[in-house]
């Protein structure tokens, strides 16, 4: 009784088709497919962004970086 045979699944499929209709099921499948495709493209573009080198060139050894050091003061209450 624990396992379902192919006939059980066919009856369930028939009931689902009768309740929802083939057009709604087709639209649901198309919507789900486009959502998965969009998710994959989004993940691919994120991976491509991470793989691309940054435009900023890091300083090489022995290069002087000019700047100013400022002491941060804490406000008194």
C-alpha positions as YAML, in Angstrom:
chain: A
units: angstrom
residues:
- id: 1
  name: UNK
  ca: [0.00, 0.00, 0.00]
- id: 2
  name: UNK
  ca: [2.99, 2.31, 0.48]
- id: 3
  name: UNK
  ca: [4.04, 2.46, -3.17]
- id: 4
  name: UNK
  ca: [2.04, 3.89, -6.05]
- id: 5
  name: UNK
  ca: [1.94, 2.08, -9.36]
- id: 6
  name: UNK
  ca: [1.91, 3.67, -12.81]
- id: 7
  name: UNK
  ca: [-1.87, 3.38, -12.90]
- id: 8
  name: UNK
  ca: [-2.21, 5.49, -9.77]
- id: 9
  name: UNK
  ca: [-0.04, 8.20, -11.32]
- id: 10
  name: UNK
  ca: [-2.03, 8.11, -14.58]
- id: 11
  name: UNK
  ca: [-5.29, 8.55, -12.69]
- id: 12
  name: UNK
  ca: [-3.82, 11.48, -10.73]
- id: 13
  name: UNK
  ca: [-2.60, 13.05, -13.99]
- id: 14
  name: UNK
  ca: [-6.03, 12.61, -15.57]
- id: 15
  name: UNK
  ca: [-7.74, 14.27, -12.60]
- id: 16
  name: UNK
  ca: [-5.28, 17.19, -12.68]
- id: 17
  name: UNK
  ca: [-5.86, 17.69, -16.42]
- id: 18
  name: UNK
  ca: [-9.63, 17.58, -15.93]
- id: 19
  name: UNK
  ca: [-9.53, 20.08, -13.07]
- id: 20
  name: UNK
  ca: [-7.07, 22.61, -14.51]
- id: 21
  name: UNK
  ca: [-7.34, 22.03, -18.25]
- id: 22
  name: UNK
  ca: [-4.49, 21.63, -20.70]
- id: 23
  name: UNK
  ca: [-4.18, 25.34, -21.51]
- id: 24
  name: UNK
  ca: [-3.58, 26.36, -17.90]
- id: 25
  name: UNK
  ca: [-1.08, 23.54, -17.42]
- id: 26
  name: UNK
  ca: [0.76, 24.53, -20.61]
- id: 27
  name: UNK
  ca: [0.92, 28.16, -19.46]
- id: 28
  name: UNK
  ca: [2.12, 27.07, -16.03]
- id: 29
  name: UNK
  ca: [4.87, 24.97, -17.60]
- id: 30
  name: UNK
  ca: [5.95, 27.84, -19.87]
- id: 31
  name: UNK
  ca: [6.04, 30.27, -16.94]
- id: 32
  name: UNK
  ca: [8.05, 27.87, -14.83]
- id: 33
  name: UNK
  ca: [10.50, 27.24, -17.68]
- id: 34
  name: UNK
  ca: [11.05, 30.95, -18.31]
- id: 35
  name: UNK
  ca: [11.59, 31.55, -14.60]
- id: 36
  name: UNK
  ca: [14.24, 28.82, -14.41]
- id: 37
  name: UNK
  ca: [15.89, 30.13, -17.59]
- id: 38
  name: UNK
  ca: [15.97, 33.66, -16.17]
- id: 39
  name: UNK
  ca: [17.47, 32.39, -12.93]
- id: 40
  name: UNK
  ca: [20.22, 30.54, -14.80]
- id: 41
  name: UNK
  ca: [21.03, 33.63, -16.90]
- id: 42
  name: UNK
  ca: [21.18, 35.73, -13.75]
- id: 43
  name: UNK
  ca: [23.55, 33.31, -12.09]
- id: 44
  name: UNK
  ca: [25.70, 33.14, -15.22]
- id: 45
  name: UNK
  ca: [25.99, 36.93, -15.45]
- id: 46
  name: UNK
  ca: [26.97, 37.14, -11.77]
- id: 47
  name: UNK
  ca: [29.69, 34.53, -12.31]
- id: 48
  name: UNK
  ca: [30.95, 36.39, -15.38]
- id: 49
  name: UNK
  ca: [31.08, 39.66, -13.43]
- id: 50
  name: UNK
  ca: [33.10, 37.99, -10.68]
- id: 51
  name: UNK
  ca: [35.50, 36.41, -13.20]
- id: 52
  name: UNK
  ca: [36.29, 39.67, -15.00]
- id: 53
  name: UNK
  ca: [39.34, 41.56, -13.71]
- id: 54
  name: UNK
  ca: [38.68, 44.89, -12.09]
- id: 55
  name: UNK
  ca: [39.56, 48.05, -14.00]
- id: 56
  name: UNK
  ca: [41.56, 49.37, -11.06]
- id: 57
  name: UNK
  ca: [45.29, 48.62, -11.35]
- id: 58
  name: UNK
  ca: [46.87, 47.67, -8.01]
- id: 59
  name: UNK
  ca: [50.17, 49.35, -7.08]
- id: 60
  name: UNK
  ca: [53.33, 47.46, -7.93]
- id: 61
  name: UNK
  ca: [56.21, 46.79, -5.55]
- id: 62
  name: UNK
  ca: [58.19, 49.92, -4.76]
- id: 63
  name: UNK
  ca: [55.52, 52.34, -5.98]
- id: 64
  name: UNK
  ca: [54.81, 55.34, -3.78]
- id: 65
  name: UNK
  ca: [51.21, 56.13, -2.98]
- id: 66
  name: UNK
  ca: [50.58, 59.71, -1.99]
- id: 67
  name: UNK
  ca: [48.03, 60.55, 0.62]
- id: 68
  name: UNK
  ca: [47.28, 62.35, 3.83]
- id: 69
  name: UNK
  ca: [46.82, 60.89, 7.30]
- id: 70
  name: UNK
  ca: [44.25, 62.57, 9.47]
- id: 71
  name: UNK
  ca: [43.60, 61.90, 13.13]
- id: 72
  name: UNK
  ca: [39.98, 61.13, 13.86]
- id: 73
  name: UNK
  ca: [38.64, 63.12, 16.75]
- id: 74
  name: UNK
  ca: [35.82, 61.91, 18.95]
- id: 75
  name: UNK
  ca: [33.06, 64.39, 19.74]
- id: 76
  name: UNK
  ca: [32.61, 65.25, 23.41]
- id: 77
  name: UNK
  ca: [29.12, 65.09, 24.82]
...
